[in-house]
Amino acid sequence: MTRFAVPCGIVVFCLVAYWLSTQFDRVPPILLRGMQPADFPQMVLLLIMALSVLVMIFDKPIQHEPMGVNVWTSLGLFVVFALLAQVDMFLGLGVFAGALAFAWGERRILGAGLVAIVSPTLIFLLFDMVFRIRFPRGLLTNLWYG
Amino acid sequence: MEPLLAGLIVLLDPQLLALLFAATLGGVVIGALPGLNATTGAALLLPFTITMDPIPAIAILTTIYCAATFAGAITAILINTPGTSASATTCLDGYPLAQRGEAGRALGMATVSSTIGGIISVICLMLAAPLMARMAYNFAPPEYFALTVFGISMLATIGDGTPLKNIIAGAFGILLATVGKDLLTTVERFTFGFNELSEGIGFVPVMIGIFGISELLVQAERLNVERKQVFMKAIKLPSREDYARVWKTILRSSGIGTFIGILPAEGATVASMIGYNEARRWSKTPEEFGKGAIEGIAGSEAANNSATGGAMVPTLALGIPGSPTAAVILAGLMIHGLQPGPTMFTEQAVFAYAIFWAMLLVNVTFIFVGLFGAKLFARVTFVPVQILWPIVFTFSVVGAYALDQSMLDVYIALASGVIGYFMRRFGYSVVPLAIGLILGGMLEKRLGQSLIMLDDQWWLMFTRPLSLLFFVLTILALFGPYFWRLFKQRDPLVSTGE
């Protein structure tokens, strides 16, 4: 099934991208030197589409095992992190790390605390105090930045 | 001669030496941890080097490259799990030797072979890179364009995917490189109104995503895989007879590895496979291979480590990465505003030679780390994955954010991680994507410049000897394997291996 589904998905993506590329501004011919801005991406998209068709024809079918629960859980936690990072990136990192460790089988309080609290805090302090890189302001980081 | 010594003097700064020693240890830990490799390690550390001066920054990345490539052998021998894909062939003979109670002998041979291979390749790098760069003075935009096309065509043979899928992945990387302002016309493309995308998609978040975050998802699939460890009482050095038996293998594999490394986009993994196969082919006892042949370890390790120096030749001399990790290092050079190519050996000569010396130094450091610290470093493989990967994720996210302090980069890293995972799942290697992203901008710029230079008569590119040579090499790289397969099918002597 994936033998056709993946290349078809790529072709659809390329068609959408190709349509988007037709909306790019064009340089008037009198000022143009070399290529129009859309020419190069369109060449690449056509190449990808042509190769995807070849993959459909020549690729050997492979039996894929279904994705495991752990992968789905990890993907779900990415979404949770992305949402929480809108509130506070530091909070998002702590919750993600703790939840991932738990989901992957960590049951020791010390282990979960290490990844959920200690490591994000140390990394935050390293970036803030050594590299002088400020995290985005948020619920928890405001307490530090004032 | 003067820049050579000046580079050495820069490197002899005690602070820098301490930093490089720490980077060597860090590289060994990264290489020893299954799932992390030199490319992932360099990608994760790239954001940390941005605030540094160019010499320590790039020296750290190259040190991580060499050290992690070497350290893959530690886990390959002790737990039958190659720390890096370049050490996969080391498992074949290293683990059986360890099971026979000769782990020390195997590790000792891996260390010595890696060191010799690494040193030989760095010497080749010191000699070949400036010569190759001088040759590049004759290059005009059409030659550079043809060379970049050749570099991209080599993507077909790397990674885990089929050639077709690798080229699709590489082309996708080139497409990503078109996001942002067109260099020649400044027209915005695929920016969807995000001002942050005007300057294009950054290398760092994409690399962190496809190498680091996607690996987290791959590790999620393998949570239930058990690993067995062979305990080692002490490191026992290989005997004089062992060295007498393998010195030719080490030299041969070092030559093979350096040559493979110089080819654009080929890397340590291909080198180790060819080095191992050649060791078996030339061996007086090929039947021992796979059962604990010391020559197998020497052949594989000398080749994979010598590929690191070789890979830096086209990276520094022509701006075409010689391996996936060299692609990350090339991204580091670009972030620091350094332009690889002929000018690097005239205007930035001290920088270039300092990097060479750093690579030489790390190869010498292996001896001590490999022989005295292997037992200790082997323990890092037992950090539970449920502790290791959440920490790697935290580093990845903060690293992606750090470069431009932009949350958009964090989301790009996450999206790249998910895309990278599905690419790997469906047989599309992520390495061509990374190299395509780096070379894409260069390719378009050089095509545009060539068209301007040739007055839109693109076919004139084929009338220039050097660009024609690169186009012919491109066709050979793409279709050569198919012609060879056809030839083998037709010739019964070749197909039966007689």
Interface residues (C-beta under 8 A of the other chain):
Chain A: T2 V6 I10 A17 L20 S21 F24 D25 R26 V27 L32 R33 G34 M35 Q36 P37 A38 F40 P41 V44 L45 L47 I48 L51 S52 L54 V55 F58 D59 I62 H64 M67 G68 N70 V71 T73 S74 L75 F78 F81 A82 A85 M89 L93 F96 A97 G98 L100 A101 W104 G105 E106 G111 L114 V115 A116 S119 P120 I123 F124 F127 F131 R132 I133 R134 F135 P136
Chain B: F48 T51 T162 L164 K165 I167 I168 A171 F172 I174 L175 T178 D182 L184 T185 V187 E188 R189 F190 L216 L217 A220 E221 L223 P384 V385 Q386 I387 W389 P390 I391 F393 T394 F395 V397 V398 Y401 A402 Q405 M407 V410 Y411 L414 G417 V418 Y421 R425 F426 G427 E444 L447 G448 Q449 L451 I452 D456
